[in-house]
Each structure stands twice: as C-alpha cells, then as structure tokens.
C-alpha cells in the first residue's frame, strides 16, 4: 500500500514539477550526457534528493552508492539503475531523474571553415552543430573532404562529409563532447601551365580534383580565342620522369558528359590549346560557349 502511494506521488510529481530541459539522441530518445546537471528526486528521503552533475566519464557521484553510470541512458533508465543501487540502503526506493540543465562542452573547430575557433555547444551537440557554429565550410565546390574528429582522449575518427552533408547519411553525425577537436581539411591548391588559344595563358591555380575543363575555363575561353577544343594536348610527367602527351577531345567529352575524357589534373601538367582553323570559327564559338556553360552551371 505504501509503495503504491509512493509510486502515485512519483507520477504526480512528474506532471506538476517544472518541465526539465531535454537532450535528444540520434534515435529521438531523451538521453543524459556528460556535463548535464540532473535532479535526483528520492521520495520520502530529502537528504538523498539533490542536483548532481554528470562527470566527463559519464557517471555521477552519489551518496551511499558512489559512482553510477548514467550518460547515454534515458532519465527513466538512469532512475532504474540508481534505484537498484539504493535498495541496499533504502526500502523500496522510488526515484525520478530529470535533466535540469544541459552541459556546454567546449569544442575546437579548425580548418576550412569560415570562423575557426573554440565554441561552447550543447551537451547533445553533433558534428554538424560544430561546423554550423563555425560558419560552415568555405570551399563547397566539388567533393566534400573527410573531416577528422578527435575526442578529449586523442582518439581520432575520420568522417565522410560527402556522405553526411551531401547524401544526408546521419549515422556519420558524431556526438561531440568536452575537448573534442574538429578539423575540416581544405582543398589542395596547385598550378598547371595553360598556353595556346586562351585569353589568359600562363600558370592557372586549380584545386585537387579539378578537371581539364576547369583549367581551360579559368584561363579564359571566349569566342575571340578561337580555341580548337577537339585537339587539346596534355603533357604530363610519368612516374619515371619522362613526359607523356595525350590528345583530348574536350568538346566531345563535355557534350557527352564523359568525365573519363575530361581528365583530373595533376601538379605540373602542361596544357596546350590549339587555335581552330579559319573555316571552323563558328564551331569554335559554339564550343567556347558550351565550355563556359558546362563549367559554370
């Protein structure tokens, strides 16, 4: 009878007491995180009713029973664990745990973000929250890089931002904690030499992963250049140090969306764009327009 009365009090208190601030896990369930402050309400024993902070290792230090693991548990599950521990000292313990305040871990965000620095986030913050707090990624052209996330112990996890941000695969959205460090690598820059029928011949800066069409577009391919995009010559140093020359029909590659022909560039590439014959001026102008459209949209 006394136990049923205490249980009824627990339900009534859960309805009438001020609503706590809840943290949500990836599955949508409310869970406790390190740094959170939780209220432990033990009915019938005011000395054991208190607010306690969740320690970095995910435990709380509680009277009589010592360390109790609660991080990653729902308040209801944490209540059950603590009640089991208290049975040795309290007869039929009825416990309600609620999250009073969320912790605010400091997370360092570095690399290719707009505002690198240290940010204070919510205890349930994830990788995307840290990137958003830092203003987002600067270079968003091309494939997203793999971010490196280190926890306070120095353990590093590599996360595909392509899968997370482009494909929306939320299993890659890691939960962060106090002392986490997020590093977003920026693109690797290098130059290639573009000469011939382009508006601005010379060294052209490109990013790792950029293709031949990007270099030519940056070198300028207006109608005045009268470029012959069917016979571009790409000179590249082979692994043994000897140059190899490849002729590329870039017009056909762009027209047919054939990326295997529109080759990815490498540092030290030399690109020569010949001038179109006089009788193909109209075709040259059309090809130049096509290159501009396909490399800018």
VONU-200142 format. One line per field, with one value per residue: residue number from 1; chain; x, y, z of N, C-alpha, C, O in turn. Coordinates in pm, whole numbers, plus 50000, padded with zeros to 5 digits. Example, Ala and Ser with C-alpha at 12.3 -4.5 7.8 and 13.67 -1.06 7.14 Angstrom:
pos <- [1,2]
unit <- [A,A]
n_c1 <- [51319,51285]
n_c2 <- [49431,49775]
n_c3 <- [50780,50708]
ca_c1 <- [51230,51367]
ca_c2 <- [49550,49894]
ca_c3 <- [50780,50714]
c_c1 <- [51320,51290]
c_c2 <- [49670,50003]
c_c3 <- [50780,50787]
o_c1 <- [51424,51341]
o_c2 <- [49668,50114]
o_c3 <- [50846,50804]
% end
This chain:
pos <- [1,2,3,4,5,6,7,8,9,10,11,12,13,14,15,16,17,18,19,20,21,22,23,24,25,26,27,28,29,30,31,32,33,34,35,36,37,38,39,40,41,42,43,44,45,46,47,48,49,50,51,52,53,54,55,56,57,58,59,60,61,62,63,64,65,66,67,68,69,70,71,72,73,74,75,76,77,78,79,80,81,82,83,84,85,86,87,88,89,90,91,92,93,94,95,96,97,98,99,100,101,102,103,104,105,106,107,108,109,110,111,112,113,114,115,116,117,118,119,120,121,122,123,124,125,126,127,128,129,130,131,132,133,134,135,136,137,138,139,140,141,142,143,144,145,146,147,148,149,150,151,152,153,154,155,156,157,158,159,160,161,162,163,164,165,166,167,168,169,170,171,172,173,174,175,176,177,178,179,180,181,182,183,184,185,186,187,188,189,190,191,192,193,194,195,196,197,198,199,200,201,202,203,204,205,206,207,208,209,210,211,212,213,214,215,216,217,218,219,220,221,222,223,224,225,226,227,228,229,230,231,232,233,234,235,236,237,238,239,240,241,242,243,244,245,246,247,248,249,250,251,252,253,254,255,256,257,258,259,260,261,262,263,264,265,266,267,268,269,270,271,272,273,274,275,276,277,278,279,280,281,282,283,284,285,286,287,288,289,290,291,292,293,294,295,296,297]
unit <- [A,A,A,A,A,A,A,A,A,A,A,A,A,A,A,A,A,A,A,A,A,A,A,A,A,A,A,A,A,A,A,A,A,A,A,A,A,A,A,A,A,A,A,A,A,A,A,A,A,A,A,A,A,A,A,A,A,A,A,A,A,A,A,A,A,A,A,A,A,A,A,A,A,A,A,A,A,A,A,A,A,A,A,A,A,A,A,A,A,A,A,A,A,A,A,A,A,A,A,A,A,A,A,A,A,A,A,A,A,A,A,A,A,A,A,A,A,A,A,A,A,A,A,A,A,A,A,A,A,A,A,A,A,A,A,A,A,A,A,A,A,A,A,A,A,A,A,A,A,A,A,A,A,A,A,A,A,A,A,A,A,A,A,A,A,A,A,A,A,A,A,A,A,A,A,A,A,A,A,A,A,A,A,A,A,A,A,A,A,A,A,A,A,A,A,A,A,A,A,A,A,A,A,A,A,A,A,A,A,A,A,A,A,A,A,A,A,A,A,A,A,A,A,A,A,A,A,A,A,A,A,A,A,A,A,A,A,A,A,A,A,A,A,A,A,A,A,A,A,A,A,A,A,A,A,A,A,A,A,A,A,A,A,A,A,A,A,A,A,A,A,A,A,A,A,A,A,A,A,A,A,A,A,A,A,A,A,A,A,A,A,A,A,A,A,A,A]
n_c1 <- [50084,50189,50395,50252,50134,50358,50449,50240,50273,50512,50435,50254,50427,50590,50415,50345,50579,50819,50891,51174,51484,51534,51757,51821,51877,52028,51838,51607,51528,51525,51825,52094,52386,52745,52839,52585,52342,52160,51850,51789,51530,51427,51172,51039,51281,51452,51720,51857,51765,51867,52057,52286,52594,52679,52966,53274,53336,53091,52953,52780,52851,52725,52557,52609,52616,52819,52995,52786,52687,52541,52534,52425,52201,51842,51645,51457,51570,51808,51705,51609,51849,51982,51798,51820,52077,52039,51876,51994,52017,51789,51449,51236,51295,51179,51237,51285,51437,51545,51653,51808,51971,52143,52474,52756,52979,53315,53425,53667,53702,53855,54038,53901,53682,53455,53482,53706,53772,53715,53421,53130,52907,52589,52531,52438,52536,52631,52851,52768,52656,52880,53021,52835,52829,53077,53040,53015,53140,53406,53502,53302,53279,53291,53383,53310,53537,53702,53636,53823,53780,53860,53851,53850,54040,54213,54156,54097,53853,53763,53549,53323,53235,53109,52928,52778,52691,52622,52484,52319,52344,52291,52411,52674,52700,52861,52840,52959,53190,53317,53621,53650,53789,53750,53848,53846,53962,54098,54081,54351,54577,54725,54930,54882,55014,54884,54861,54851,54555,54397,54246,54398,54685,54925,55036,54789,54584,54450,54228,54280,54145,54008,53921,54033,53872,53811,54053,54094,53869,53921,54147,54040,53818,53697,53503,53674,53919,53921,53952,54048,53884,53881,54126,54305,54617,54768,55035,55215,55419,55552,55579,55842,55975,55969,55816,55474,55245,54909,54629,54329,53985,53806,53568,53389,53390,53269,53024,52910,52912,53130,53332,53562,53719,53752,53997,54121,54324,54682,54955,55191,55109,55102,54925,54814,54632,54520,54470,54165,54092,54039,53799,53639,53544,53285,53203,53398,53328,53081,53165,53320,53124,52977,53166,53189,52928,52901,53097,53035,52783]
n_c2 <- [49880,50126,50146,50168,50415,50581,50549,50666,50928,50981,50982,51196,51404,51411,51520,51771,51908,52158,52158,51981,52057,51893,51658,51522,51209,51053,50871,50984,50952,51068,51139,51130,51332,51369,51641,51743,51865,51692,51627,51441,51289,51152,50994,51045,51073,51334,51395,51257,51365,51563,51789,51685,51681,51541,51362,51388,51122,51010,50933,50976,51109,50974,50985,50721,50512,50572,50598,50614,50499,50702,50842,50850,50709,50703,50930,50775,50516,50564,50624,50373,50226,50362,50323,50047,50036,50168,50005,49857,50031,50185,50127,49997,50204,50493,50666,50960,51091,51382,51598,51890,52109,52142,52039,52236,52179,52267,52297,52264,52399,52366,52445,52434,52625,52902,53059,52968,52834,52820,52682,52696,52450,52272,51992,51778,51817,51776,51679,51830,52050,52176,52250,52424,52623,52733,52873,52732,52543,52663,52618,52478,52369,52089,51758,51685,51705,51461,51485,51517,51402,51444,51311,51398,51229,51194,51015,50954,50999,50945,51114,51102,51380,51407,51195,51263,51541,51581,51352,51309,51113,51040,50883,50937,51165,51257,51253,51509,51600,51745,51902,51801,51801,51933,51897,52029,51956,52171,52229,52108,52319,52378,52459,52465,52473,52658,52711,52862,52894,53065,53308,53407,53303,53100,53030,52858,52847,52567,52335,52034,51756,51901,51926,51902,52076,52276,52411,52522,52684,52870,52985,53127,53124,53261,53360,53500,53381,53161,52880,52541,52293,52027,51912,51925,51926,51746,51746,51542,51450,51131,50854,50770,50994,51081,51275,51246,51270,51346,51353,51529,51524,51756,51890,51691,51534,51704,51751,51500,51441,51297,51210,51060,51129,51401,51471,51440,51684,51710,51815,52015,51963,52036,52221,52252,52448,52437,52665,52713,52616,52848,52804,52694,52873,52939,52702,52693,52910,52818,52593,52716,52856,52639,52518,52718,52718,52454,52440,52630,52603]
n_c3 <- [50000,50089,49906,49664,49706,49714,49455,49316,49399,49268,48999,49005,49074,48850,48670,48779,48853,48739,48391,48267,48088,47795,47636,47316,47161,46864,46788,46870,47131,47471,47630,47870,47903,47944,48153,48181,48416,48651,48820,49102,49247,49536,49675,49995,50119,50185,50216,50024,49793,49536,49322,49077,48894,48580,48534,48334,48259,48233,48459,48778,49101,49383,49701,49939,49740,49564,49252,48970,48656,48410,48170,47834,47894,47923,48126,48267,48255,48390,48640,48718,48735,48944,49149,49189,49291,49533,49683,49878,50086,50109,50163,49922,49713,49545,49265,49075,48794,48633,48366,48440,48352,48043,47968,47853,47646,47549,47224,46973,46655,46350,46044,45713,45753,45799,46033,46223,46550,46911,47044,47246,47296,47303,47524,47380,47131,46788,46514,46289,46418,46526,46293,46182,46382,46343,46115,45880,45593,45390,45118,44891,44645,44429,44552,44895,45174,45392,45726,46032,46354,46682,47009,47365,47466,47265,47066,46725,46477,46145,45931,45667,45503,45267,45259,45486,45462,45193,45109,45321,45522,45828,46021,46029,46173,46425,46784,46991,47254,47565,47499,47245,46914,46597,46268,45950,45646,45395,45036,44831,44672,44352,44065,43710,43376,43121,42782,42450,42253,42443,42665,42879,42901,43084,43424,43597,43877,44039,44208,44394,44235,44045,43696,43351,43198,43380,43419,43165,43140,43344,43241,43041,42779,42562,42269,42109,42142,41980,42012,41954,42070,42022,41994,42214,42381,42634,42844,43055,43330,43363,43599,43586,43515,43253,42993,42891,42624,42569,42358,42380,42325,42415,42367,42277,42508,42701,42579,42580,42844,42951,43186,43205,42993,43027,43196,43535,43687,43746,43955,43789,43531,43180,42950,42623,42404,42087,41808,41637,41297,41024,40884,41072,41255,41345,41465,41663,41826,41921,42066,42261,42404,42498,42669,42865,42972,43071,43264,43449,43550]
ca_c1 <- [50000,50280,50470,50163,50115,50480,50453,50144,50338,50613,50365,50201,50539,50635,50320,50335,50708,50856,50946,51318,51537,51568,51851,51772,51977,52001,51718,51490,51504,51592,51936,52179,52520,52843,52825,52447,52303,52034,51786,51752,51425,51401,51053,51047,51413,51500,51867,51908,51713,51967,52107,52424,52646,52733,53110,53321,53334,52952,52896,52754,52895,52601,52573,52591,52646,52938,52983,52676,52690,52411,52544,52372,52078,51728,51622,51386,51666,51901,51631,51606,51984,52010,51709,51879,52194,51996,51794,52067,52014,51655,51345,51150,51323,51108,51327,51260,51551,51517,51766,51781,52039,52236,52612,52801,53120,53396,53469,53755,53676,53967,54045,53834,53554,53459,53524,53767,53788,53654,53278,53058,52789,52506,52589,52396,52579,52691,52949,52707,52638,53010,53051,52743,52873,53196,53002,53005,53261,53435,53507,53197,53281,53349,53353,53338,53651,53680,53672,53886,53722,53934,53787,53939,54147,54301,54113,54057,53758,53752,53407,53300,53138,53033,52814,52697,52630,52566,52390,52228,52355,52308,52491,52808,52694,52911,52815,53083,53195,53416,53756,53654,53851,53701,53933,53792,54070,54066,54132,54493,54592,54848,54918,54911,55052,54790,54908,54781,54439,54317,54252,54500,54780,55019,55007,54650,54566,54335,54218,54289,54018,53961,53946,54091,53779,53818,54175,54075,53769,53986,54242,53961,53790,53596,53496,53791,54036,53910,54018,54008,53870,53884,54263,54387,54728,54802,55167,55226,55537,55522,55647,55986,56034,55961,55687,55382,55150,54777,54537,54197,53873,53729,53432,53306,53378,53170,52896,52857,52928,53223,53435,53685,53799,53784,54081,54156,54456,54788,55054,55294,55053,55114,54810,54823,54504,54550,54371,54080,54110,53953,53666,53560,53525,53151,53205,53482,53248,52981,53235,53358,53003,52943,53259,53152,52805,52916,53189,52989,52647]
ca_c2 <- [50000,50241,50153,50221,50557,50649,50548,50768,51057,50999,51020,51330,51499,51421,51605,51904,51977,52230,52071,51990,52075,51758,51639,51413,51128,51040,50790,51060,50931,51159,51075,51213,51346,51429,51785,51778,51863,51618,51630,51309,51305,51028,51019,51000,51095,51463,51402,51198,51443,51666,51806,51638,51699,51420,51379,51361,50979,50965,50887,51074,51069,50982,50936,50580,50413,50610,50629,50545,50538,50750,50901,50763,50647,50792,50955,50661,50406,50604,50610,50230,50186,50418,50257,49916,50057,50218,49906,49808,50132,50245,50026,50030,50341,50545,50772,51027,51170,51473,51681,52029,52192,52071,52084,52315,52145,52348,52220,52342,52372,52418,52407,52505,52680,53048,53120,52867,52876,52735,52712,52629,52389,52194,51861,51681,51870,51682,51735,51935,52168,52242,52312,52538,52727,52795,52945,52645,52514,52769,52568,52378,52316,51955,51661,51726,51632,51379,51557,51438,51440,51386,51332,51451,51132,51191,50916,51026,50933,51010,51121,51146,51489,51382,51111,51331,51667,51574,51240,51309,50989,51097,50798,50994,51288,51215,51334,51567,51619,51841,51880,51749,51886,51904,51956,52013,51990,52250,52170,52129,52403,52371,52529,52399,52569,52656,52800,52848,52977,53100,53452,53442,53192,53105,52941,52866,52775,52477,52255,51889,51701,51976,51858,51979,52181,52384,52489,52600,52787,52974,53054,53211,53057,53340,53335,53562,53293,53068,52756,52412,52205,51886,51860,51976,51837,51745,51688,51506,51372,50997,50820,50754,51123,51115,51336,51177,51364,51288,51444,51520,51587,51807,51925,51569,51491,51787,51733,51368,51426,51186,51256,50985,51202,51529,51409,51514,51746,51683,51921,52013,51940,52141,52208,52338,52457,52491,52756,52647,52658,52960,52763,52640,52979,52930,52588,52728,52994,52732,52510,52801,52879,52515,52501,52812,52674,52329,52452,52732,52575]
ca_c3 <- [50000,50097,49780,49561,49734,49673,49309,49271,49420,49163,48876,49025,49070,48711,48598,48835,48864,48617,48286,48252,47953,47749,47526,47231,47091,46721,46769,46913,47273,47561,47699,47955,47850,48036,48166,48218,48558,48665,48951,49153,49347,49608,49757,50133,50176,50135,50220,49901,49680,49508,49185,49061,48759,48518,48517,48197,48227,48218,48586,48883,49235,49459,49839,49975,49635,49488,49110,48899,48514,48363,48036,47729,47942,47940,48269,48327,48273,48496,48766,48750,48776,49076,49247,49218,49378,49664,49753,49996,50191,50117,50137,49807,49668,49428,49219,48948,48747,48521,48325,48479,48252,47954,47974,47739,47623,47458,47107,46885,46513,46273,45903,45605,45797,45791,46159,46310,46689,47016,47059,47355,47236,47394,47553,47279,47002,46694,46423,46207,46502,46537,46164,46169,46474,46284,45993,45764,45516,45294,44980,44875,44509,44421,44658,45032,45230,45511,45848,46139,46482,46795,47140,47467,47490,47148,46966,46605,46387,46014,45892,45529,45493,45144,45299,45587,45420,45057,45096,45435,45600,45962,46110,46034,46252,46556,46903,47042,47399,47614,47450,47107,46812,46463,46164,45815,45553,45277,44911,44800,44554,44275,43937,43583,43272,43008,42676,42323,42222,42561,42688,42978,42913,43195,43537,43642,44004,44045,44329,44376,44187,43929,43569,43242,43157,43477,43391,43042,43170,43423,43153,42951,42652,42491,42125,42047,42150,41866,42054,41898,42187,41980,41983,42324,42416,42777,42868,43196,43363,43411,43724,43563,43483,43112,42962,42800,42566,42538,42290,42442,42256,42529,42323,42280,42647,42768,42513,42617,42989,42969,43278,43186,42895,43093,43298,43656,43671,43842,43965,43684,43397,43079,42861,42505,42332,41953,41751,41538,41157,40987,40839,41184,41355,41403,41555,41777,41915,41986,42163,42374,42483,42566,42780,42970,43037,43141,43376,43542,43598]
c_c1 <- [50087,50356,50384,50141,50238,50490,50358,50202,50440,50548,50313,50311,50587,50544,50329,50467,50741,50924,51095,51356,51586,51673,51806,51887,51939,51875,51593,51458,51581,51703,52015,52319,52615,52828,52684,52433,52168,51982,51744,51654,51394,51286,51069,51182,51473,51653,51928,51857,51807,51995,52252,52465,52703,52879,53153,53321,53193,52887,52857,52809,52777,52620,52538,52641,52767,52907,52872,52678,52550,52416,52500,52244,51966,51712,51552,51482,51765,51834,51630,51741,52014,51923,51765,51997,52152,51915,51860,52052,51874,51553,51252,51175,51244,51181,51279,51383,51507,51641,51730,51843,52131,52376,52648,52949,53186,53450,53551,53731,53783,53955,53964,53692,53567,53516,53584,53785,53722,53511,53220,52925,52705,52566,52549,52441,52649,52787,52891,52683,52769,53045,52962,52786,52994,53167,52994,53139,53281,53424,53408,53189,53346,53310,53391,53456,53607,53727,53738,53836,53798,53858,53892,54057,54242,54264,54052,53962,53750,53607,53396,53193,53056,52909,52720,52621,52565,52459,52295,52230,52393,52385,52634,52814,52732,52867,52947,53076,53300,53555,53764,53718,53804,53793,53875,53902,54019,54122,54280,54503,54725,54825,54947,54939,54957,54840,54828,54664,54347,54336,54366,54595,54875,54983,54865,54637,54438,54337,54236,54151,53959,54002,53996,54002,53785,53938,54156,53974,53833,54089,54170,53944,53677,53600,53618,53914,54039,53981,53961,54003,53873,54024,54354,54497,54765,54935,55183,55351,55496,55604,55798,56053,56031,55823,55605,55279,55022,54693,54396,54095,53776,53586,53341,53285,53271,53031,52829,52870,53019,53340,53566,53776,53842,53867,54102,54300,54553,54887,55159,55241,55075,55005,54827,54691,54534,54438,54293,54112,54007,53811,53579,53539,53389,53145,53285,53404,53144,53046,53276,53238,52963,53034,53224,53029,52826,53010,53146,52851,52632]
c_c2 <- [50126,50257,50212,50371,50637,50656,50652,50907,51085,51044,51162,51435,51519,51513,51749,51980,52047,52138,52090,52019,51939,51762,51518,51340,51119,50961,50862,51042,51033,51085,51178,51215,51395,51581,51830,51782,51795,51633,51488,51331,51168,51053,50959,51022,51222,51472,51346,51270,51560,51676,51761,51658,51567,51446,51346,51213,50923,50915,51006,51018,51087,50924,50787,50483,50449,50642,50545,50590,50581,50806,50800,50692,50750,50821,50839,50544,50438,50591,50465,50182,50235,50352,50121,49930,50095,50116,49856,49903,50192,50138,50076,50173,50376,50671,50829,51112,51256,51554,51826,52125,52105,52127,52162,52289,52243,52258,52313,52301,52442,52379,52495,52546,52832,53112,53014,52921,52779,52780,52631,52581,52321,52055,51754,51724,51763,51755,51848,52062,52247,52315,52435,52653,52802,52861,52862,52631,52622,52720,52453,52325,52179,51869,51717,51645,51539,51459,51462,51492,51367,51412,51378,51358,51120,51088,50989,50938,51014,51001,51173,51256,51477,51300,51186,51451,51661,51466,51229,51183,51025,51007,50849,51120,51256,51310,51380,51583,51722,51804,51821,51852,51839,51973,51923,52053,52074,52184,52200,52207,52371,52441,52435,52508,52552,52757,52777,52943,52993,53249,53492,53324,53211,53006,52965,52785,52693,52404,52109,51834,51777,51905,51956,52097,52301,52473,52576,52711,52902,53051,53145,53147,53131,53308,53393,53473,53192,52935,52635,52312,52058,51827,51921,51875,51857,51674,51666,51422,51236,50968,50804,50884,51162,51173,51249,51278,51290,51393,51420,51593,51637,51843,51802,51521,51570,51765,51603,51339,51307,51231,51181,51052,51338,51496,51501,51562,51701,51799,51905,51985,52062,52118,52305,52330,52516,52584,52684,52700,52764,52916,52712,52745,52970,52816,52620,52813,52914,52648,52591,52828,52756,52492,52593,52763,52552,52339,52557,52703,52428]
c_c3 <- [50000,49967,49669,49580,49688,49522,49252,49288,49311,49034,48886,49016,48927,48631,48645,48840,48734,48517,48271,48108,47907,47639,47447,47166,46945,46696,46814,47059,47355,47635,47777,47897,47960,48036,48201,48371,48567,48808,48987,49268,49408,49704,49895,50195,50115,50131,50092,49776,49655,49358,49179,48915,48708,48484,48374,48158,48219,48344,48673,49013,49328,49599,49852,49868,49550,49342,49045,48753,48467,48220,47930,47768,47939,48089,48338,48353,48384,48633,48811,48800,48917,49183,49286,49315,49520,49745,49880,50114,50213,50080,50027,49757,49542,49384,49086,48913,48630,48490,48355,48379,48168,47973,47848,47714,47527,47348,47018,46741,46430,46126,45813,45644,45802,45916,46250,46452,46784,47037,47174,47299,47343,47412,47452,47139,46919,46602,46339,46288,46513,46408,46144,46259,46419,46150,45868,45692,45410,45150,44964,44732,44508,44539,44794,45086,45342,45632,45947,46272,46593,46923,47241,47496,47372,47044,46846,46521,46258,45968,45750,45528,45365,45178,45394,45530,45282,45044,45215,45518,45744,46058,46121,46122,46397,46667,46960,47193,47436,47561,47310,47014,46675,46363,46027,45716,45437,45153,44894,44670,44484,44142,43821,43480,43154,42904,42550,42312,42342,42586,42781,42996,43030,43302,43586,43771,44000,44178,44296,44339,44070,43800,43463,43203,43252,43448,43268,43065,43249,43340,43054,42816,42580,42342,42054,42048,42036,41896,41982,42014,42152,41987,42091,42357,42563,42793,43018,43217,43419,43537,43707,43516,43337,43081,42867,42753,42527,42469,42343,42356,42363,42489,42331,42424,42721,42710,42555,42766,43023,43055,43260,43085,42952,43218,43418,43644,43780,43842,43856,43546,43308,42975,42744,42429,42193,41906,41643,41399,41123,40953,40953,41293,41424,41504,41681,41877,41989,42095,42285,42464,42561,42686,42895,43046,43124,43260,43477,43599,43632]
o_c1 <- [50064,50379,50430,50132,50226,50534,50389,50183,50453,50600,50324,50292,50622,50588,50322,50468,50698,51004,51141,51274,51671,51678,51758,51983,51834,51810,51483,51369,51688,51679,52004,52368,52571,52808,52665,52504,52073,52059,51672,51690,51342,51301,51106,51200,51534,51709,52040,51901,51825,51962,52332,52382,52767,52912,53077,53307,53175,52778,52895,52814,52732,52692,52449,52703,52814,52806,52866,52672,52453,52312,52534,52184,51990,51761,51582,51477,51802,51898,51646,51748,52064,51970,51759,52015,52219,51890,51794,52073,51844,51567,51196,51084,51242,51186,51239,51426,51440,51725,51632,51775,52188,52394,52577,53034,53123,53512,53510,53737,53800,53875,53957,53594,53678,53590,53518,53810,53679,53482,53255,52840,52744,52642,52617,52389,52715,52804,52956,52688,52769,53093,53009,52779,53010,53260,52969,53237,53185,53346,53430,53100,53445,53219,53491,53474,53491,53844,53713,53847,53800,53807,54009,54161,54339,54334,53965,53989,53732,53549,53453,53075,52945,52799,52598,52499,52464,52357,52201,52129,52510,52422,52708,52921,52645,52857,53039,52968,53365,53600,53874,53703,53817,53815,53857,53932,53908,54202,54328,54446,54824,54712,55025,54894,54952,54859,54746,54671,54235,54430,54425,54587,54903,54909,54827,54674,54332,54436,54209,54052,53870,54103,54001,54053,53765,53928,54198,53991,53803,54115,54232,54041,53577,53689,53659,54003,54146,54059,53842,54106,53870,54039,54466,54472,54788,54948,55166,55385,55415,55687,55873,56171,56086,55723,55658,55230,55026,54686,54349,54114,53679,53494,53230,53177,53190,52932,52706,52843,52989,53439,53671,53898,53954,53815,54100,54387,54513,54901,55211,55318,55068,54994,54853,54643,54568,54327,54349,54154,53901,53714,53459,53519,53379,53089,53247,53413,53121,52990,53269,53250,52920,52987,53227,53026,52775,53004,53211,52807,52525]
o_c2 <- [50219,50370,50294,50445,50746,50757,50717,50994,51198,51133,51240,51541,51630,51575,51841,52103,52003,52053,52204,52007,51878,51856,51421,51402,51168,50979,50809,51110,51080,50979,51299,51113,51456,51642,51942,51712,51834,51651,51423,51385,51080,51126,50842,50993,51219,51548,51383,51240,51646,51587,51794,51653,51493,51542,51282,51180,50802,50859,51120,50897,51200,50825,50737,50383,50367,50705,50423,50711,50506,50815,50682,50622,50870,50743,50806,50482,50351,50552,50437,50106,50160,50329,50082,49851,50059,50137,49817,49864,50243,50068,50185,50255,50300,50770,50755,51195,51208,51577,51878,52214,52007,52248,52154,52367,52296,52155,52425,52183,52564,52293,52616,52508,52884,53210,52972,53040,52671,52900,52516,52661,52312,52007,51652,51673,51673,51877,51951,52172,52370,52428,52538,52769,52921,52901,52916,52698,52666,52773,52344,52246,52156,51900,51787,51529,51538,51497,51341,51611,51244,51522,51394,51402,51045,51074,51075,50820,51136,50892,51277,51229,51531,51331,51173,51460,51727,51486,51149,51147,51038,51051,50809,51176,51232,51431,51300,51580,51780,51690,51794,51973,51722,52094,51806,52171,52052,52091,52305,52168,52341,52477,52341,52622,52446,52874,52684,53057,52943,53310,53599,53253,53324,52910,53079,52667,52742,52411,52065,51863,51726,51835,52077,52206,52415,52596,52692,52822,53018,53169,53230,53118,53071,53238,53342,53487,53142,52886,52629,52255,51972,51705,51962,51754,51969,51555,51759,51336,51228,51049,50823,50884,51266,51126,51187,51361,51186,51508,51306,51709,51569,51829,51809,51474,51512,51761,51595,51228,51227,51284,51233,51034,51383,51493,51624,51489,51660,51871,51795,51983,52177,52009,52424,52221,52634,52582,52604,52815,52770,52984,52688,52711,52991,52830,52580,52792,52937,52632,52543,52824,52766,52452,52552,52767,52545,52255,52574,52774,52385]
o_c3 <- [49923,49922,49590,49482,49630,49466,49152,49204,49265,48967,48792,48957,48887,48535,48563,48832,48628,48554,48264,48017,47972,47559,47505,47120,46904,46593,46800,47110,47315,47694,47753,47847,48057,47931,48247,48443,48499,48903,48911,49373,49340,49802,49912,50314,50009,50052,50055,49665,49741,49280,49267,48824,48782,48414,48300,48041,48202,48339,48646,49034,49351,49615,49784,49902,49471,49311,49063,48727,48481,48154,47936,47686,47951,48171,48452,48459,48463,48731,48929,48897,49001,49295,49403,49407,49616,49863,49977,50229,50321,49979,50038,49760,49445,49457,48996,48993,48539,48577,48301,48327,48217,47990,47747,47756,47436,47375,46990,46708,46440,46089,45832,45579,45808,45908,46346,46471,46744,47048,47197,47259,47459,47328,47438,47039,46971,46610,46320,46232,46509,46412,46095,46219,46446,46080,45760,45725,45347,45071,45017,44701,44578,44615,44808,45049,45383,45641,45945,46301,46597,46945,47206,47544,47378,46944,46863,46498,46261,45966,45716,45550,45357,45133,45384,45547,45258,44978,45213,45579,45777,46166,46212,46142,46480,46646,46976,47252,47348,47576,47261,47033,46640,46372,45991,45703,45387,45164,44937,44568,44550,44109,43832,43494,43092,42936,42542,42356,42343,42535,42764,43096,43071,43278,43614,43774,43963,44252,44184,44406,44001,43795,43485,43177,43209,43452,43267,43013,43224,43366,42991,42746,42542,42295,41950,41964,42000,41815,41953,42052,42241,41986,42062,42361,42610,42761,43098,43136,43511,43576,43802,43482,43300,43136,42775,42830,42462,42513,42351,42318,42398,42569,42384,42459,42793,42783,42566,42810,43112,43002,43296,43090,42929,43329,43405,43596,43889,43743,43833,43450,43354,42919,42763,42394,42183,41958,41567,41384,41185,40989,40934,41410,41544,41613,41792,41998,42108,42204,42398,42587,42676,42793,43011,43169,43236,43350,43579,43689,43674]
% end
